[in-house]
Amino acid sequence: MAQQQNLSHKRPVPVLPPEELEQQKTYLAQCADLLTQRFGEEHTLLALVHSYGCQQNTSDGERLMGILAEMGFGFTEEPSEADLILYNTCAVRENAEVRVYGNVGELSHLKARRPELLIGLCGCMVQQQHVADKIKHSYPQVDFLFGTHTLYKFPQILWETLSKQKRIFDVEESDGVIAEGLPVRRTPGVKASIPIMYGCNNFCTYCVVPLVRGRERSRMPEDILSEVRQAVADEFQEITLLGQNVNSYGNDLDIGWHFPDLLRAVNEIPGRFWVRFLSSHPKDCTRELIDTIAACDKVCNHIYLPVQSGSNRILKLMNRNYTVEWYQELIAYAREKIPGVMFTTDLIVGFPGETEEDFRQTLELVKHVRFASLFTFIYSKREGTRAAAMEDPVPKEEKSRWFRELLDVQRKIGAEYYQAYVGKTFTVLADGKSDQGLSGRTEFNAVIDFPGDESLIGKFLRVEVVGARNHDLRGELKEVL
């Protein structure tokens, strides 16, 4: 089996040297001393860390919080209570950037009242040089800024900010490194997200991710498996494996391990938990992967498989490297092999050059595949991408009309899906509270609200569906497993 192979082969991916991590630990300790000088020995340090965007950003935020916790910080969600505010930014869509600028702008009044407050920005958005320049010149309240490639240097960046008493901006141009050994502070709950790789090699013409997160670099299997074991030991019942394209995991390692091998190894870890993963690029979704999902009892039968368009012409313009026919064959094979499998997807409406006929083909794909749900977006121009230079003659009003029509079609499909569940009983992982009492998700990622005591959160239950709404289900608890 693959998991018995030698994992010590030399890898081409740059890994952070142990001595660099030790140096960052030294900076961390020195930061703790400087913070005491700044705020006083009796002061309880509080940090606000807010991550915008995807689960990969959220995972990065957990590592930033781990570093801050080792410096002695507690955490708050109130800016007025914080001694340090760190926004971990997203660059995928314009709306996310607009929110960041707005929120940072509002902090100017807080900084004026409390000059000792530390304000920082990091993440994908500020990895772009034009954004970093804008922050430097237009937002003087920001004390420090660093991009995705220097997250591990956060202790050094904060130390320089404190010791030199000047603004520090670190936007390193590189393809990134793998930095193992960073502390992690996960939000208590049911779910843990674990990155298995970073970066992307696909260069879809609309996407800024390869420009801000670098090229693909996979973590070594033993490091991932160790983190999963620890999360299971910490009683997280749902593990999500993260990557910009998990299907290409291991291609850069040269040790014979790929994503199906990793899923099988995670599945063998003792304990009762579910495994999910995202994101999954269709061009790299193999039949071996589908067979692996079918064979692994802990891997959920829900696949998030972003298609982006139902037009082969637009897919080619997007540089997606698959056809609609290929995508439909994957769906058909998975439905044959995995009982009850459900699919969700991403769709971009109004890509540059998209015509009414292209949009109609997308609608036909949605009707044919019958996705459980969609993440839909009107195209957002991203500086530095190839699509940003393409002609885009369709008016915004027309794109909005297409968008509404797509939502109407999916709303009907979703309602039919959910209505068909009424009267059936499913295994549910209770993961939070709702207006009904509890909320949970099925293996195929449907949300069910049902009466129940808060003590059941984190447990696997059997729940009968007694009603359906537009986006979720109502149920009755039948059994605690």
Phi and psi in degrees as a GROMACS rama.xvg file:
@    title "Ramachandran Plot"
@    xaxis  label "Phi"
@    yaxis  label "Psi"
@TYPE xy
-60.5801  -35.7473  ALA-2
-70.0384  -7.08655  GLN-3
-94.5353  -1.24502  GLN-4
-74.2221  159.739  GLN-5
-66.9782  125.255  ASN-6
-101.601  11.9409  LEU-7
-99.0828  12.1929  SER-8
-61.0068  150.578  HIS-9
-66.0772  137.032  LYS-10
-114.91  148.132  ARG-11
-80.7028  -13.2348  PRO-12
-75.3475  131.77  VAL-13
-67.7314  123.837  PRO-14
-109.906  137.309  VAL-15
-61.3612  123.648  LEU-16
-62.6658  145.167  PRO-17
-55.8455  -35.2229  PRO-18
-67.2386  -29.0801  GLU-19
-69.634  -39.5708  GLU-20
-64.4174  -39.4586  LEU-21
-63.4231  -37.4388  GLU-22
-63.3905  -39.1496  GLN-23
-66.5927  -33.0643  GLN-24
-65.2905  -34.5882  LYS-25
-65.4493  -45.3424  THR-26
-60.2329  -38.606  TYR-27
-59.691  -46.695  LEU-28
-64.4374  -38.8488  ALA-29
-67.6697  -34.6195  GLN-30
-61.4276  -41.5491  CYS-31
-58.516  -40.2958  ALA-32
-67.3188  -44.2736  ASP-33
-66.3874  -34.73  LEU-34
-66.683  -37.5337  LEU-35
-62.4521  -42.077  THR-36
-63.3498  -37.1167  GLN-37
-73.9253  -41.259  ARG-38
-110.139  -12.6324  PHE-39
98.6771  150.635  GLY-40
-67.6764  -31.0738  GLU-41
-85.1521  -7.98672  GLU-42
-81.0357  132.617  HIS-43
-87.132  113.393  THR-44
-70.8767  135.123  LEU-45
-129.546  138.041  LEU-46
-122.34  145.813  ALA-47
-112.891  118.189  LEU-48
-118.162  119.01  VAL-49
-122.45  123  HIS-50
-104.479  124.038  SER-51
-91.4627  154.586  TYR-52
86.4791  -138.893  GLY-53
-78.1561  173.33  CYS-54
-68.0503  -24.6319  GLN-55
-63.8955  -40.703  GLN-56
-64.302  -41.3457  ASN-57
-60.1364  -40.8892  THR-58
-63.6892  -42.4317  SER-59
-60.1481  -40.5286  ASP-60
-60.622  -34.6945  GLY-61
-66.9081  -32.4489  GLU-62
-73.856  -37.7839  ARG-63
-62.976  -40.6175  LEU-64
-67.0239  -34.0125  MET-65
-62.4077  -41.8841  GLY-66
-63.8234  -45.1327  ILE-67
-64.1065  -38.251  LEU-68
-61.9132  -37.503  ALA-69
-71.3347  -19.2807  GLU-70
-82.4548  -9.16071  MET-71
106.962  8.14927  GLY-72
-80.7464  141.545  PHE-73
-95.6682  -173.605  GLY-74
-134.091  149.234  PHE-75
-143.066  159.406  THR-76
-107.776  4.40301  GLU-77
-103.472  114.778  GLU-78
-54.79  -35.8181  PRO-79
-67.2485  -19.9833  SER-80
-92.977  -15.1723  GLU-81
-81.6556  145.064  ALA-82
-95.9249  -21.4408  ASP-83
-139.913  130.543  LEU-84
-120.149  125.411  ILE-85
-128.086  117.836  LEU-86
-100.788  120.008  TYR-87
-96.773  106.761  ASN-88
-94.194  163.875  THR-89
-122.973  143.494  CYS-90
-118.962  5.84626  ALA-91
-68.4656  -39.3451  VAL-92
-132.407  153.604  ARG-93
-60.2354  -38.037  GLU-94
-58.7846  -37.2027  ASN-95
-64.4437  -39.9779  ALA-96
-67.1753  -40.6972  GLU-97
-60.6069  -41.2671  VAL-98
-62.2091  -41.5414  ARG-99
-62.9984  -48.4155  VAL-100
-57.806  -41.7855  TYR-101
-64.5093  -45.0845  GLY-102
-68.4047  -38.291  ASN-103
-67.5812  -38.9629  VAL-104
-58.9823  -39.2376  GLY-105
-66.0409  -22.4503  GLU-106
-75.0012  -11.2724  LEU-107
-60.8272  -37.6458  SER-108
-68.1899  -39.2782  HIS-109
-65.8836  -40.986  LEU-110
-65.1318  -35.8162  LYS-111
-65.2791  -35.9702  ALA-112
-79.0548  -30.3973  ARG-113
-132.328  81.228  ARG-114
-59.3886  -24.086  PRO-115
-73.8855  -14.4164  GLU-116
-58.653  134.479  LEU-117
-100.589  128.884  LEU-118
-124.309  127.543  ILE-119
-134.568  155.373  GLY-120
-127.68  144.607  LEU-121
-149.683  179.338  CYS-122
99.7807  -167.1  GLY-123
-63.7162  -43.9257  CYS-124
-58.9869  -45.536  MET-125
-84.9203  -3.49277  VAL-126
-68.9808  -18.8974  GLN-127
-80.8679  126.699  GLN-128
-61.1419  -37.2538  GLN-129
-66.6186  -30.9696  HIS-130
-72.6479  -45.2997  VAL-131
-57.4767  -41.2065  ALA-132
-64.4553  -40.5212  ASP-133
-63.8153  -43.7392  LYS-134
-62.1149  -43.5813  ILE-135
-61.3493  -41.2027  LYS-136
-90.7183  -25.1116  HIS-137
-112.968  -10.0985  SER-138
-130.188  74.4823  TYR-139
-64.9926  -13.4854  PRO-140
-72.2539  -13.5641  GLN-141
-82.2626  121.835  VAL-142
-87.1152  -33.3543  ASP-143
-150.863  155.315  PHE-144
-151.024  136.781  LEU-145
-148.064  149.986  PHE-146
-89.9215  -173.493  GLY-147
-66.1832  -28.5664  THR-148
-80.7164  -11.2861  HIS-149
-120.461  25.7877  THR-150
-56.7715  -40.3812  LEU-151
-65.4214  -18.7592  TYR-152
-90.3775  11.0437  LYS-153
-53.3385  -43.984  PHE-154
-58.9107  -41.472  PRO-155
-66.5909  -41.7317  GLN-156
-64.0306  -42.3548  ILE-157
-68.3169  -39.3503  LEU-158
-60.4269  -43.8515  TRP-159
-64.9717  -38.3639  GLU-160
-61.2735  -44.1339  THR-161
-75.1857  -44.941  LEU-162
-76.7882  -37.0648  SER-163
-91.1835  -9.69397  LYS-164
50.077  48.4167  GLN-165
-147.515  165.516  LYS-166
-72.1388  137.211  ARG-167
-119.293  123.958  ILE-168
-123.735  119.67  PHE-169
-129.145  96.6751  ASP-170
-119.251  83.9172  VAL-171
-76.3826  133.211  GLU-172
-88.2675  113.535  GLU-173
-164.363  174.299  SER-174
-90.1198  2.86661  ASP-175
90.7799  166.724  GLY-176
-130.737  170.247  VAL-177
-101.315  120.342  ILE-178
-114.07  98.5644  ALA-179
-87.54  157.461  GLU-180
90.7223  4.35447  GLY-181
-73.8775  141.57  LEU-182
-66.6487  151.291  PRO-183
-127.865  132.227  VAL-184
-119.922  98.605  ARG-185
-84.7525  144.406  ARG-186
-65.7376  127.781  THR-187
-56.7406  141.449  PRO-188
161.112  -150.034  GLY-189
-100.17  -29.0727  VAL-190
-112.584  141.539  LYS-191
-128.924  131.836  ALA-192
-105.494  131.999  SER-193
-128.565  116.144  ILE-194
-69.5111  136.195  PRO-195
-108.478  -15.2595  ILE-196
-162.985  164.447  MET-197
-131.799  156.653  TYR-198
80.1274  -179.519  GLY-199
-155.455  141.046  CYS-200
-106.452  3.91651  ASN-201
-84.9996  -31.1467  ASN-202
51.1046  50.5115  PHE-203
-58.0442  140.86  CYS-204
-68.9489  -16.1765  THR-205
-96.3783  -6.82549  TYR-206
-108.66  133.874  CYS-207
-92.9717  -6.44983  VAL-208
-56.0582  -48.0667  VAL-209
-61.8923  -25.6561  PRO-210
-76.7254  -26.1245  LEU-211
-110.207  -16.9985  VAL-212
-115.519  -3.25194  ARG-213
82.1065  -172.314  GLY-214
-80.4351  165.403  ARG-215
-63.7066  134.105  GLU-216
-145.787  119.434  ARG-217
-92.8633  140.536  SER-218
-73.5412  152.992  ARG-219
-68.4367  144.519  MET-220
-55.8839  -40.5162  PRO-221
-65.4374  -30.9257  GLU-222
-70.7894  -40.8275  ASP-223
-64.6539  -48.372  ILE-224
-63.6973  -36.0598  LEU-225
-63.4277  -40.76  SER-226
-69.3457  -37.014  GLU-227
-64.2224  -45.8823  VAL-228
-57.7481  -41.691  ARG-229
-66.1333  -40.3039  GLN-230
-63.5567  -39.6484  ALA-231
-66.1277  -41.9327  VAL-232
-62.9319  -30.5979  ALA-233
-82.6709  8.25587  ASP-234
71.2673  30.9976  GLU-235
-81.7622  130.076  PHE-236
-98.1464  -8.57002  GLN-237
-134.472  122.521  GLU-238
-111.367  123.013  ILE-239
-109.172  121.965  THR-240
-87.7174  127.3  LEU-241
-112.604  144.421  LEU-242
-174.434  156.554  GLY-243
-63.8839  -31.231  GLN-244
-150.733  84.6241  ASN-245
-60.5345  -23.8579  VAL-246
-66.1408  -19.4311  ASN-247
-100.102  13.0124  SER-248
-54.2824  135.548  TYR-249
88.2153  -9.77326  GLY-250
-61.8392  -24.9026  ASN-251
-96.9549  0.576436  ASP-252
-92.1308  -29.6756  LEU-253
59.4853  41.1756  ASP-254
-127.097  7.23406  ILE-255
81.9538  10.5078  GLY-256
-103.191  134.983  TRP-257
-134.986  -177.774  HIS-258
-60.0695  -42.0277  PHE-259
-57.7164  -38.998  PRO-260
-61.7486  -42.5894  ASP-261
-65.5017  -43.2987  LEU-262
-59.1535  -42.6704  LEU-263
-63.7825  -40.4901  ARG-264
-67.1  -41.229  ALA-265
-63.5417  -40.5207  VAL-266
-61.0643  -28.3307  ASN-267
-81.8498  -9.93875  GLU-268
-65.9631  129.526  ILE-269
-62.8372  150.448  PRO-270
123.421  162.446  GLY-271
-100.882  109.642  ARG-272
-159.45  160.258  PHE-273
-103.095  153.607  TRP-274
-121.752  127.414  VAL-275
-122.938  169.9  ARG-276
-153.735  154.077  PHE-277
-168.602  152.768  LEU-278
-95.8392  165.307  SER-279
-130.37  112.198  SER-280
-82.1529  128.684  HIS-281
-57.7397  -34.9737  PRO-282
-65.27  -23.0823  LYS-283
-107.335  7.15658  ASP-284
-82.8058  108.389  CYS-285
-98.1368  163.993  THR-286
-66.8396  -29.6388  ARG-287
-61.7227  -40.8351  GLU-288
-63.3306  -44.5922  LEU-289
-62.7594  -42.68  ILE-290
-61.9216  -36.7916  ASP-291
-65.9288  -44.2843  THR-292
-58.5764  -42.5966  ILE-293
-63.4758  -33.2533  ALA-294
-87.1087  -19.011  ALA-295
-96.707  116.441  CYS-296
-71.5601  -20.1539  ASP-297
-91.9209  -15.0156  LYS-298
-83.3214  122.495  VAL-299
-67.5947  150.607  CYS-300
-91.2121  49.1821  ASN-301
-130.051  126.756  HIS-302
-123.164  119.795  ILE-303
-90.185  110.497  TYR-304
-130.608  85.0041  LEU-305
-62.6386  120.566  PRO-306
-97.3021  -33.707  VAL-307
75.7373  -35.5073  GLN-308
-159.289  153.752  SER-309
-101.078  12.1997  GLY-310
-111.855  124.507  SER-311
-61.575  -34.3604  ASN-312
-63.5666  -44.4626  ARG-313
-70.4606  -38.6579  ILE-314
-58.4863  -37.9072  LEU-315
-67.3717  -42.8941  LYS-316
-62.7494  -30.7513  LEU-317
-79.3903  -10.4057  MET-318
62.6841  44.5716  ASN-319
-86.4289  -21.393  ARG-320
64.3978  34.6267  ASN-321
-152.966  168.36  TYR-322
-112.74  165.549  THR-323
-59.6296  -39.6263  VAL-324
-62.4939  -42.6662  GLU-325
-59.7733  -45.1146  TRP-326
-61.4535  -44.2379  TYR-327
-66.4642  -33.934  GLN-328
-65.4814  -39.3167  GLU-329
-60.6257  -45.8987  LEU-330
-60.3159  -46.1054  ILE-331
-62.8061  -41.9675  ALA-332
-65.0744  -43.084  TYR-333
-63.9164  -39.8716  ALA-334
-69.0786  -25.5456  ARG-335
-74.8625  -36.2219  GLU-336
-94.0539  -28.0879  LYS-337
-117.617  103.266  ILE-338
-58.3193  130.049  PRO-339
73.5546  12.5352  GLY-340
-61.1673  140.944  VAL-341
-121.948  146.626  MET-342
-119.357  137.294  PHE-343
-121.249  160.72  THR-344
-151.54  168.117  THR-345
-106.097  144.27  ASP-346
-138.174  131.666  LEU-347
-101.729  126.488  ILE-348
-103.083  133.902  VAL-349
81.1653  32.3139  GLY-350
-59.6171  146.683  PHE-351
-51.0661  125.067  PRO-352
89.9644  -5.083  GLY-353
-65.3911  137.59  GLU-354
-109.755  172.74  THR-355
-57.8154  -40.5615  GLU-356
-64.8852  -41.3746  GLU-357
-59.4901  -43.8069  ASP-358
-63.5602  -41.2751  PHE-359
-59.9278  -36.4887  ARG-360
-66.2105  -35.3809  GLN-361
-64.4762  -43.3878  THR-362
-59.4099  -41.0564  LEU-363
-64.5103  -38.3308  GLU-364
-63.694  -43.0162  LEU-365
-61.3705  -42.0994  VAL-366
-68.2733  -35.012  LYS-367
-74.2406  -47.6148  HIS-368
-76.0486  -37.9621  VAL-369
59.797  69.2712  ARG-370
-65.9386  148.16  PHE-371
-66.3922  -36.6901  ALA-372
-159.879  163.593  SER-373
-125.812  146.408  LEU-374
-107.211  108.857  PHE-375
-115.093  141.992  THR-376
-142.644  141.261  PHE-377
-78.9259  135.832  ILE-378
-49.2034  133.74  TYR-379
-121.34  119.414  SER-380
-67.3411  132.016  LYS-381
-119.321  122.306  ARG-382
-59.8804  134.385  GLU-383
97.5933  -14.4159  GLY-384
-88.4594  158.007  THR-385
-66.9612  -34.1577  ARG-386
-64.7666  -25.8626  ALA-387
-63.0149  -23.2897  ALA-388
-96.3885  -1.80366  ALA-389
-80.1772  149.115  MET-390
-64.7168  139.545  GLU-391
-136.762  74.5644  ASP-392
-80.1403  -13.6629  PRO-393
-73.8378  127.326  VAL-394
-64.59  152.696  PRO-395
-57.8962  -36.2138  LYS-396
-62.7107  -38.6431  GLU-397
-67.7041  -41.5372  GLU-398
-62.7392  -38.6645  LYS-399
-65.4949  -36.4562  SER-400
-65.4448  -44.4326  ARG-401
-59.3483  -45.0111  TRP-402
-57.657  -46.4642  PHE-403
-64.2761  -38.7359  ARG-404
-65.1244  -41.2369  GLU-405
-61.6717  -44.042  LEU-406
-62.6587  -38.4638  LEU-407
-63.3345  -42.3628  ASP-408
-63.7758  -45.5314  VAL-409
-68.0803  -34.8046  GLN-410
-59.5355  -41.4526  ARG-411
-67.0522  -44.3469  LYS-412
-62.286  -45.2027  ILE-413
-60.9402  -41.9201  GLY-414
-62.4527  -39.4856  ALA-415
-66.763  -41.4941  GLU-416
-56.1846  -54.0725  TYR-417
-66.2208  -36.3371  TYR-418
-65.0542  -32.6735  GLN-419
-69.4933  -16.0378  ALA-420
-82.5445  -15.8194  TYR-421
-61.6101  131.352  VAL-422
94.0904  -9.57427  GLY-423
-99.1449  156.061  LYS-424
-115.546  134.819  THR-425
-131.555  156.057  PHE-426
-78.2432  132.28  THR-427
-131.085  138.378  VAL-428
-97.5132  112.16  LEU-429
-70.2804  121.667  ALA-430
-124.723  4.69636  ASP-431
175.619  -176.466  GLY-432
-95.9138  157.129  LYS-433
-145.082  177.506  SER-434
-67.3118  -16.6502  ASP-435
-86.3006  -18.7448  GLN-436
135.736  -67.9369  GLY-437
-126.926  159.392  LEU-438
-131.286  145.899  SER-439
-153.909  173.589  GLY-440
-124.037  145.575  ARG-441
-80.3465  171.683  THR-442
-58.3814  -34.7155  GLU-443
-91.3796  16.5852  PHE-444
78.243  18.4565  ASN-445
-82.5785  139.821  ALA-446
-88.3566  130.809  VAL-447
-124.677  127.673  ILE-448
-102.682  137.871  ASP-449
-157.178  154.742  PHE-450
-66.4616  139.701  PRO-451
175.317  161.86  GLY-452
-84.4209  146.941  ASP-453
-57.9191  -23.8649  GLU-454
-65.9345  -14.7514  SER-455
-85.2418  -8.13462  LEU-456
-61.8989  130.919  ILE-457
95.4167  -0.604564  GLY-458
-106.426  153.342  LYS-459
-87.9154  132.901  PHE-460
-133.082  161.354  LEU-461
-105.323  125.022  ARG-462
-129.789  130.745  VAL-463
-91.6064  133.633  GLU-464
-81.5396  123.829  VAL-465
-114.728  -7.4863  VAL-466
-165.002  157.742  GLY-467
-129.378  138.232  ALA-468
-118.06  -172.703  ARG-469
-61.4858  -42.3771  ASN-470
-124.842  2.19866  HIS-471
-155.539  -179.513  ASP-472
-123.59  157.576  LEU-473
-111.796  139.4  ARG-474
-139.887  176.671  GLY-475
-128.064  132.648  GLU-476
-69.0418  130.154  LEU-477
-111.452  -32.8852  LYS-478
-162.766  142.703  GLU-479
-97.0456  123.011  VAL-480
